[in-house]
Amino acid sequence: MHGGIDVADAVRHSSSLMGRPHTAQEDHLVHVLRENWYSTAADLANMSMAEAEVLKVPYRLCMTLKKLLDEAEAAGGLTEASSSVTAAIDKHNADDRSAAEGSNLARQVSNLVETNLKHIEVVEASMIIVPPGSTSGRHNAMNPDCQNDMTDDPTTDSSSTSGFLPQGASADGGNVLNKYCGKGTKEHQKQSLKPQQEKGLRREKMSIGAEEPGEVFLALLPLKGNKTISHAAPGSDFALTSSSAIIDDNMLRMAEAAPLALISNIDSSSKTVPLAASTTSLLNHSTSLQPAGVAVRLPMNEVRTTKRKRQKPYAMKPEEMSPHLTNQLEAFRNFCVTRFFGQQQDPITHVTARTYEVHLRRMLGWLHYTKRVPLEEVCLERIFPTKERNGVALTFDYLQWLTVERSLGIRTQQLALHAILQGAKFLFHEHSKVRVFQGDMAYSDLDVVQELRAMLKNMKQAVKVAPPATDSALKWLDWPDFLKVVECLRLECANFRIGEVSPESNKRLAISLQKYLIFAILSCIPDRQRTIRELRLGTTLVKDEVGRWVIRHGPRDYKTGKAYGERPPLVISTSIYPELEAWISTYRAYLDPKHDYLFTTPKSGQPYSAVNLSNLFSETAYRISGKSTSPHMVRDMIVTYLRGGNASVRELEALAIYMGHSLEMQRDSYDRRTKAQKVEPAVELLYQANLRAGAASRRQTGAAGTSAFL
C-alpha cells in the first residue's frame, strides 16, 4: 500500500485487517472523510487524535494504516505515477489481468496524457476500469449526457465528491486508478511535456486487444464546477469537481491525436467537452463506450481578460540606457520621494514614483523603437524639448500611438500622462518661480505643465464614461463566492499536519498559510494591496491595548493619507488569529525572508512587489474559482455587495471612512452594480407607493361615493 491510494480503499483494507466487517457505517465514514478533505491513505494515517475524535474516526484505524504505510515505505514504497497506476491496476482490476499487462496499460495511459495535451496544464487525470456489462450511475456522472443518473441517486450530494467519483470505488467495482495531481507530479508533467513541445506532438496508438474485457476512460477534471467546489487533494495545487466544468472555447487547446476522437461541434456555452473514443482507436471491444467528461483549462498566463492582443514590450531596458539617462532617472526618483529646498509639492510614495518611472521608460523606449532616436541620445530632454506650450507635441503623438497601435484604454493613458507631467516638473523645476505659500498652484508658470494639466482634465471626463478595458465577468466574484475561496484556502492549510519533521512539508504549509492569510486579511479589511505588502510587525501590524490585532496607518502609509490623515485602527478578525500567530511565530521563517515585512516571496525571500502580489492573488483565485480576480477588486466586491443590500446611509458612510475613500468614490467607482440593479429599489418603492395610495383612494371613494369627483 502507498500513501496516494484512495481513502475508501484505505479504510476498507485497514478495517479488514482489524477484523471489522464492511457495513454502511464504513461507507458513511468515507463520505465524512472526503467532505473534510481527507482523500488519501496518507491523510488518514496522519490524522491527529483530536481530529479523529471530532470526525468520529476510530483512532485505531489510523494507527493501523500508518503502520501499513511505514512498512510499505521501508520496503521501497511506490512513488512514481506510473508505478502507482500499475499497483492500482493490479489491485483493483476486476479481471485476471496480469501484472505485466497492467504495467503496459499504465505506460500507455501516461503516454496518452503526455502526448495528447499540448500547452495544457493537466489538472486531474484518472483512469476508470469498467467491468464488462456493468453500468453505474457514478460512472455516468462522468458522462455529460447522463447527469440525471447522478442526481437521481438519493445518496449523492452535489456539493461533495461522492457523486462525481473522482477517486475511490463504486459498488460495482469501477475505480479511479491514478491521479496526476499535486506539486511533485505537476512538475513532472511540465518536464515531460517540454520535450513534446520541442519535437512536435507524437502520435502513439493505444491498442488494447480484444482479450481485454475492460473499458478505459481518461478524465481531466479542473477545480471550478457548475455547482460548488467539491474536493481538494491535500498538498496539491488543484482540486476535483464534477465533469461539468466551466470551459470557454477560446481556452481550449486540444491536440489532434489518434487515440482520441477529434473534438467537434462544441457549443461555446457548454460546460463539458464530451470526448467519445472510437472502438477502433481506443478499445477493440464490442460493448458500447461511455464518453468521459473531459475539461481542460489554460495556465493563468494564457487567460485573456481583454480582447487586446499581446504585444512585445517596448519599455527602455536598464541595460539599454546611457549613463546620462540612468542618472536622470535616479534623480527623478529622488525628486519624487524626498523633501528639498524650493520644493513646490509634497513628496509622493515610493510605489507611485516607481510606477511613474516605468511609464517614462516606456515613452523613452517608444522614442527609440518608433522614432528611431539612437540609444545614446535617448533622455528626458527628448520628451520635453522645451518648457513652452509646444513642448507637449511628442506627448500627444505618444498618446495617439498608445490608442491606435497598442489599443490601450483611456485609464492606462491617463496614468501615463500623470507620469509625463511629473517628468516635466522634474526637468523644469529650476525654471519655475512660483511661490506656493502665497496661494499659487505648483509649477503654474510653466506652459508645458499647464498644457499637460489641461490634457489631464479633458481625459478625466473621458475616463468617467469609458467602458472597462477588461471583461469583468472573467474576474468578478460575488462577495459570498470570495468568502468561499477564503474558506477553501483555510481548508488547504488544515490538510497539513502540524509538526511534520520534513522541511519540504513545512515550507509547503508556510506557502499555503501565507496565501490564506493574504486572502483572509483582505476579507475582513478590504484595503488596497499596498496595505498587505507593507505590513510590518510592530509598525503597521500591532496588538492594541485590548489584545486585538490591528493595522495602523499614518498619513504616509496609504494612498489617500494626505486627504484623510491618520486612519482608525483596521481590525483583523479574531477567526484568523491562530493562523496569523502561527505564521508569525513559526512558519514565516521556513520561507527564509530577508526583510522584516510580514509576507515574503517563497522563492527569493524578498518582499512582494505590486506585480508579484497581484499575480499570486489572481493565480490563486483562478485555481480555486476559475476567476482571475485581483486584490483591488475585493474592494469593489464588498462595496457592491453592501450597497446592493440593506445597508443604511450611515453604515455606508462609515464603510467609506474605514476603507479610506469618500462616499462619492464609493458610489461612483467601487459600486459595480448595473443601472438596472441600482434602480430596482426605486421600482419596488413606486410599486408599494401605488398600492398604498390606491388602497387609500378606494377607501375614500367608498365612503364619499361618486360625489368626490363631481
SVG drawing of the C-alpha trace seen along z (x, -y; Angstrom):
<svg xmlns="http://www.w3.org/2000/svg" viewBox="-72 -85 99 99">
<polyline fill="none" stroke="black" stroke-width="0.4" points="0.0,0.0 1.2,-3.6 0.1,-7.0 -1.6,-8.1 -4.2,-5.3 -7.8,-6.4 -9.2,-6.8 -12.1,-4.4 -9.7,-1.6 -7.5,-2.5 -10.4,-2.3 -11.6,1.0 -8.2,2.6 -7.4,1.4 -10.8,2.5 -10.4,5.9 -7.1,6.3 -8.7,5.2 -11.4,7.8 -14.2,5.2 -16.9,6.3 -17.9,4.0 -21.0,2.0 -23.0,-1.1 -21.3,-2.8 -17.9,-2.4 -19.3,-4.0 -20.6,-6.9 -17.2,-7.3 -15.6,-7.5 -18.1,-10.1 -17.4,-12.2 -13.6,-11.9 -14.0,-13.2 -16.3,-16.0 -13.5,-17.1 -10.8,-16.8 -9.2,-13.5 -8.7,-11.9 -5.8,-9.6 -4.3,-6.9 -1.6,-9.4 -4.2,-11.9 -6.0,-9.4 -2.7,-7.9 -1.5,-11.4 -4.8,-12.3 -4.3,-13.5 -6.3,-12.0 -8.2,-15.3 -9.2,-15.3 -10.2,-11.7 -12.4,-12.4 -14.1,-15.3 -14.9,-13.2 -15.7,-10.1 -13.0,-8.1 -11.7,-5.0 -8.1,-6.1 -7.0,-2.5 -7.8,-2.5 -5.5,-5.5 -2.7,-3.7 -3.2,-0.5 -3.0,-2.4 0.1,-4.4 1.8,-1.1 1.0,0.3 2.3,-2.8 5.5,-2.8 6.1,0.9 5.5,0.0 7.9,-2.9 10.5,-0.7 10.0,1.8 10.7,-0.9 7.3,-2.5 5.6,-3.4 6.3,-7.0 6.3,-7.3 3.0,-8.0 3.3,-5.1 4.2,-2.7 1.1,-3.7 -1.1,-3.3 0.4,0.2 -0.2,1.1 -3.7,-0.2 -4.5,1.8 -3.0,4.9 -5.0,4.5 -8.4,3.4 -8.8,4.8 -12.0,6.9 -10.4,9.4 -7.4,11.7 -5.3,9.3 -1.6,10.0 0.7,7.5 2.7,7.2 -0.4,6.2 -1.4,3.8 2.0,2.1 1.7,1.8 -1.7,0.2 -0.3,-2.2 2.5,-3.3 0.1,-3.7 -2.2,-6.0 0.7,-8.0 1.8,-8.5 -1.7,-9.3 -1.8,-12.2 1.6,-13.5 1.3,-13.3 -2.3,-14.5 -2.3,-17.6 -0.1,-20.3 0.3,-23.6 -2.4,-22.5 -1.9,-22.3 -3.2,-18.9 -5.4,-19.3 -6.6,-15.8 -6.1,-12.6 -8.0,-9.5 -8.4,-6.0 -11.7,-4.2 -11.8,-0.4 -15.4,0.7 -16.0,4.5 -17.9,5.9 -21.6,5.4 -21.6,3.2 -23.4,-0.1 -23.0,-2.6 -24.7,-5.9 -21.4,-7.0 -19.7,-6.2 -22.5,-8.0 -21.8,-11.0 -18.7,-11.4 -20.9,-11.5 -22.4,-14.9 -25.3,-13.2 -26.1,-11.1 -26.2,-13.8 -29.6,-12.7 -28.2,-9.4 -26.1,-11.2 -28.9,-13.4 -31.4,-10.6 -29.1,-8.7 -30.6,-9.6 -27.1,-9.1 -25.5,-11.7 -24.7,-15.1 -23.9,-17.6 -21.6,-19.5 -19.5,-16.5 -17.1,-14.4 -19.0,-11.1 -21.4,-11.9 -18.6,-12.6 -16.5,-9.6 -13.2,-11.5 -11.5,-8.8 -12.4,-5.6 -14.6,-2.7 -18.2,-2.4 -20.3,0.5 -19.9,2.4 -16.1,2.3 -15.3,-0.7 -12.2,-2.5 -10.2,-5.6 -6.7,-4.2 -4.3,-7.1 -4.1,-10.8 -1.9,-13.3 -2.4,-15.8 -0.1,-17.5 3.0,-19.7 5.5,-16.9 3.5,-15.4 2.7,-18.8 6.4,-19.5 6.9,-16.0 4.3,-16.8 5.9,-20.1 9.2,-18.4 7.7,-15.5 5.6,-17.8 8.5,-20.1 10.3,-17.7 7.0,-17.1 6.6,-20.8 10.1,-21.0 9.9,-17.9 6.3,-18.2 3.4,-16.1 4.0,-12.3 1.2,-10.1 1.3,-6.9 -1.6,-4.5 -3.1,-3.0 -4.0,0.6 -5.8,2.9 -6.5,6.3 -9.9,8.0 -9.0,10.2 -9.0,7.1 -12.5,7.0 -12.3,3.6 -13.1,0.2 -10.7,-2.7 -11.7,-6.3 -9.5,-9.4 -10.9,-12.1 -9.3,-15.5 -11.2,-17.5 -10.5,-21.1 -11.4,-22.8 -14.2,-25.0 -17.5,-23.3 -21.0,-24.4 -22.1,-23.9 -19.7,-24.1 -16.1,-23.2 -16.1,-19.6 -12.7,-18.3 -9.1,-19.3 -6.3,-16.8 -4.0,-17.6 -0.9,-19.5 -2.0,-19.8 -2.5,-22.9 -5.7,-21.6 -9.0,-20.1 -11.6,-17.9 -15.1,-18.8 -17.9,-17.4 -17.4,-16.7 -19.4,-19.8 -16.5,-22.2 -16.6,-25.7 -14.9,-25.8 -14.6,-28.6 -13.9,-27.7 -11.1,-30.3 -9.5,-28.5 -9.5,-25.1 -6.3,-23.8 -6.6,-20.1 -4.1,-18.5 -5.4,-16.0 -4.2,-12.5 -5.1,-9.1 -6.1,-7.5 -8.7,-10.2 -11.7,-11.1 -11.4,-14.7 -13.4,-17.2 -16.1,-18.8 -19.4,-20.6 -18.6,-22.1 -21.3,-24.5 -19.5,-27.6 -21.9,-27.7 -21.2,-24.0 -19.6,-23.4 -18.2,-20.0 -16.2,-18.8 -17.5,-15.3 -14.8,-13.0 -16.1,-9.8 -13.4,-7.5 -13.9,-5.2 -13.8,-1.4 -11.0,-1.0 -8.6,-3.6 -9.0,-3.2 -10.6,0.2 -11.2,3.2 -14.3,4.3 -17.9,4.7 -19.6,3.1 -20.7,-0.5 -18.4,-3.1 -19.4,-5.8 -17.7,-9.1 -15.6,-10.5 -16.2,-14.0 -13.1,-16.0 -12.4,-19.5 -9.2,-21.5 -8.1,-25.0 -5.2,-27.1 -2.4,-28.2 -3.1,-31.5 -0.7,-33.4 -2.7,-32.3 -6.0,-33.5 -7.1,-36.8 -9.5,-39.2 -9.2,-41.7 -9.6,-41.4 -6.4,-43.3 -3.7,-41.1 -0.5,-40.6 2.3,-42.7 6.0,-42.9 7.2,-45.1 8.7,-48.4 10.0,-50.0 13.6,-51.0 15.6,-48.3 18.2,-49.3 21.0,-47.8 20.0,-49.9 20.2,-53.2 23.1,-55.5 24.9,-56.7 23.3,-60.1 19.7,-58.6 20.4,-56.3 21.5,-59.2 18.5,-61.3 16.0,-58.6 17.7,-58.2 17.5,-61.9 13.8,-61.7 13.1,-59.2 14.7,-61.4 12.8,-64.4 9.5,-62.4 10.1,-61.0 12.3,-63.3 12.0,-66.8 14.3,-69.6 14.6,-73.4 12.4,-75.1 10.0,-72.2 6.6,-73.1 4.6,-70.0 4.7,-67.2 6.7,-64.0 4.8,-61.1 5.2,-57.4 7.9,-55.2 5.3,-52.9 3.9,-55.8 7.4,-57.0 8.3,-53.5 5.1,-53.4 5.8,-56.8 9.4,-55.7 8.0,-52.6 5.8,-54.8 8.6,-57.2 10.8,-54.3 8.0,-53.2 7.9,-56.6 11.7,-56.6 11.5,-53.1 8.9,-54.5 11.3,-57.2 14.0,-54.7 12.0,-51.9 9.4,-54.0 11.0,-57.4 14.4,-55.9 16.3,-58.0 19.7,-56.4 20.1,-54.8 22.9,-57.2 20.6,-60.2 17.5,-58.9 16.9,-61.1 14.2,-63.1 15.1,-66.3 14.0,-64.4 10.5,-64.0 10.3,-67.7 12.4,-69.7 11.1,-73.0 9.2,-74.3 6.9,-76.2 3.4,-75.0 4.6,-73.2 6.8,-71.0 3.8,-68.6 3.8,-67.7 5.6,-64.5 3.4,-63.5 0.4,-64.0 1.9,-61.7 2.8,-59.1 -0.8,-59.0 -2.1,-58.7 0.3,-55.7 -0.9,-54.1 -4.5,-54.3 -4.0,-53.3 -1.1,-50.9 -1.2,-49.4 -5.0,-49.6 -4.6,-50.8 -7.5,-52.1 -8.1,-55.6 -7.3,-54.8 -3.8,-53.5 -3.2,-56.6 -4.3,-58.7 -1.7,-57.1 1.0,-57.6 0.1,-61.3 0.4,-61.7 3.9,-60.2 4.8,-62.6 3.5,-65.5 5.7,-64.6 8.7,-64.3 8.1,-67.8 8.0,-69.2 11.3,-67.4 13.0,-68.6 12.0,-72.3 11.8,-72.6 14.5,-75.2 12.8,-77.3 9.7,-77.8 9.4,-80.8 6.0,-80.1 5.5,-80.8 3.2,-78.1 2.8,-79.5 1.2,-82.6 -1.6,-80.5 -0.2,-79.9 -0.5,-76.4 2.8,-74.5 4.6,-75.0 1.8,-77.1 4.2,-79.4 5.5,-76.6 3.4,-76.5 4.3,-72.8 2.9,-71.9 -0.3,-74.0 -0.9,-72.2 -0.4,-68.8 -2.8,-69.6 -5.4,-70.7 -4.9,-67.4 -5.4,-65.5 -8.6,-67.5 -10.1,-66.5 -9.0,-62.9 -10.6,-62.8 -14.0,-63.4 -13.5,-60.7 -12.5,-58.2 -15.8,-58.6 -17.8,-57.4 -15.2,-54.9 -16.2,-51.2 -14.0,-48.9 -10.9,-47.6 -11.3,-44.1 -14.1,-41.6 -15.2,-41.9 -17.1,-38.7 -13.8,-36.7 -12.6,-38.4 -15.6,-39.1 -16.6,-37.1 -19.7,-37.9 -18.8,-38.6 -20.1,-35.2 -18.1,-33.4 -15.0,-35.3 -15.5,-34.1 -15.8,-30.5 -12.4,-31.0 -11.0,-32.1 -12.5,-29.1 -11.1,-26.8 -7.6,-28.2 -8.1,-27.7 -9.0,-24.1 -5.9,-23.6 -3.9,-24.6 -5.8,-22.2 -4.8,-19.4 -1.2,-19.6 -0.2,-18.1 1.4,-20.5 4.8,-19.3 6.0,-17.3 9.7,-17.0 10.2,-17.3 11.4,-20.8 9.7,-20.5 6.3,-19.8 6.8,-22.8 7.6,-25.0 4.6,-23.9 2.4,-24.6 4.1,-28.0 3.2,-28.9 -0.4,-27.7 -0.7,-29.6 0.6,-32.8 -1.9,-32.6 -4.7,-32.0 -3.7,-35.0 -3.4,-37.4 -7.0,-36.5 -8.3,-36.3 -7.0,-39.7 -8.5,-41.3 -11.8,-39.6 -12.0,-41.5 -10.1,-44.6 -10.8,-45.1 -8.0,-47.6 -5.5,-48.2 -2.9,-45.6 -0.2,-48.1 -1.5,-47.5 -0.8,-43.8 2.6,-44.2 3.8,-46.8 2.6,-45.1 5.4,-45.1 5.1,-43.6 5.2,-46.3 4.9,-49.1 1.8,-48.8 0.6,-45.4 0.3,-45.7 -1.7,-44.3 -3.7,-47.1 -4.3,-47.6 -7.2,-45.1 -5.3,-42.4 -6.7,-42.8 -4.5,-42.5 -5.0,-45.8 -3.4,-47.6 -2.4,-51.2 -1.8,-53.7 -0.4,-57.2 -0.9,-59.7 2.0,-58.4 1.1,-54.7 -1.8,-54.7 -2.9,-56.2 -5.3,-58.9 -3.5,-59.7 -2.9,-63.3 -6.6,-63.9 -7.8,-61.8 -4.8,-61.8 -4.3,-59.0 -6.8,-56.2 -8.8,-54.5 -7.5,-51.1 -8.2,-48.4 -9.3,-45.4 -8.3,-41.9 -11.0,-39.2 -10.3,-37.0 -11.1,-34.0 -7.7,-34.1 -5.7,-34.7 -4.5,-31.1 -3.1,-31.1 -1.7,-34.6 0.1,-33.9 1.4,-30.5 2.7,-32.3 4.5,-35.0 6.0,-32.6 6.8,-29.6 6.1,-29.3 7.3,-32.6 10.8,-31.5 10.5,-28.5 10.5,-30.8 13.8,-32.4 12.7,-36.0 15.5,-38.6 13.5,-41.6 11.1,-42.5 7.8,-42.7 5.1,-40.2 4.8,-38.5 7.6,-37.3 8.0,-35.7 8.7,-32.0 11.5,-31.7 13.7,-34.7 12.7,-35.7 12.2,-39.3 9.2,-41.5 6.3,-41.3 6.1,-43.8 2.8,-45.1 3.1,-42.8 4.1,-39.7 1.3,-40.0 -1.2,-40.7 -0.1,-37.6 -0.2,-35.4 -3.7,-36.6 -5.0,-36.2 -3.5,-32.8 -4.7,-31.5 -8.3,-32.8 -8.2,-31.4 -7.1,-28.0 -10.0,-27.8 -12.8,-29.7 -11.9,-30.0 -12.0,-33.8 -8.7,-35.7 -9.7,-38.4 -7.3,-41.0 -6.6,-42.3 -8.1,-45.7 -11.3,-44.1 -12.0,-42.9 -12.9,-46.5 -15.4,-46.6 -16.9,-43.3 -17.7,-44.3 -19.0,-47.7 -21.2,-46.3 -22.5,-43.6 -23.3,-46.0 -24.8,-48.8 -27.0,-46.1 -28.2,-45.0 -29.9,-46.8 -27.0,-48.9 -28.1,-52.3 -26.5,-55.6 -24.8,-55.8 -23.3,-52.4 -22.1,-53.1 -20.5,-56.4 -18.7,-54.5 -17.5,-51.9 -16.2,-54.7 -14.2,-56.2 -12.9,-52.7 -11.8,-52.0 -10.1,-55.4 -12.2,-57.0 -15.2,-59.3 -18.8,-58.3 -18.8,-59.7 -15.9,-57.5 -17.7,-54.5 -20.8,-55.3 -19.2,-56.2 -16.1,-53.9 -16.5,-50.9 -20.2,-50.1 -20.2,-47.7 -24.0,-47.2 -25.6,-47.9 -28.0,-50.8 -30.9,-48.4 -29.8,-46.8 -29.3,-50.3 -32.9,-51.4 -34.6,-48.2 -35.4,-49.7 -37.0,-52.7 -39.2,-50.3 -40.2,-48.5 -40.8,-51.8 -43.1,-53.1 -45.0,-49.8 -45.6,-49.9 -46.4,-53.6 -49.1,-53.0 -50.5,-50.1 -50.9,-52.2 -52.2,-55.2 -54.7,-53.1 -55.9,-51.4 -56.4,-54.8 -58.2,-56.2 -60.6,-53.2 -61.4,-53.7 -62.2,-57.4 -64.2,-56.7 -66.2,-54.1 -67.0,-56.4 -67.8,-59.5 -69.4,-57.9 -69.0,-59.5 -69.5,-63.0 -65.8,-63.2 -65.2,-63.6 -68.2,-65.9"/>
</svg>
